């Protein structure tokens, strides 16, 4: 029987604009070629990409009972994601992000935390978690009620229930970094931040030094998303670099969440640590072939074909 995955964390609506090379002057207007509304947020992005890859996945998070929340909920249902763990709030707006995509595909963000500010460990019942084999906690640093002791208790409970624990972070605009994560690190089976976030957490620079710092504090396996430099995975037994693929980059929004989805899909399929890293690198790259956080991945077969085009056998 295939393993089941629970993605819990931030759920967002993304309003994406491309290309944006500079902001308009105060009170002025600039034209862009495209504007699109998409599902966003680390937990929901990863869940959608996993589902496209044929993985049995559920989402836990919070949405507002507003137009943006209704849009996100409808799109999740259309993608086939189990939304039994998604709760709605009547008086708080759904979290939203304005994504400004630069001409080279890099992005800048304006973000409102919205309902994600009210998501906490108490929203994930232990009896509900028992239904899953892998728990992925996503968007840590943008969930004020899920950090420090709260995050540690939730991750520890997931471990007690026999789940594999995966964790991904977002940029910490409050600058707390290691302080909000340190107690929970020993319960992370797989920690998959970006290299920029990991450097802020650890105070280290090179991928190996960053990973070593995290392993010394109890993390079992580390995967680092490094954008144009590819990615890197390391544990106590092995380490592997994966170079960035060469292709026409459309939009890098969601590549990190795609990377995580690829890694988790590898775990579900029983792949080796190295092969999980390879699949993660490939999936993250595939996201960048289309606008939005999930549209680049169409199916498992499409992803595998993309890998073959780049000389990669998964």
Secondary structure, DSSP 8 states (H G I E B T S, - for coil): ---EEEEEE--EEEEEEE--SS---TT-----SEEEEEEESHHHHHHHHHHHTT-EEEEEEEEESSHHHHHHHHHHHHHT-EEEEEEEESSS---EEEEEE-TTS-EEEEEE-GGGGG--GGGS-HHHHTT-SEEEEEEETS-TTSSTHHHHHHHHHHHHTT-EEEEEE---TT--THHHHTTTGGG-SEE--BHHHHHHHHS--SHHHHHHHHHHTT-SEEEEE-GGG-EEEE-SS-EEEE----S-----TTHHHHHHHHHHHHHHTT--HHHHHHHHHHHHHHHTTSSSSSTT---HHHHHHHHHHTT---
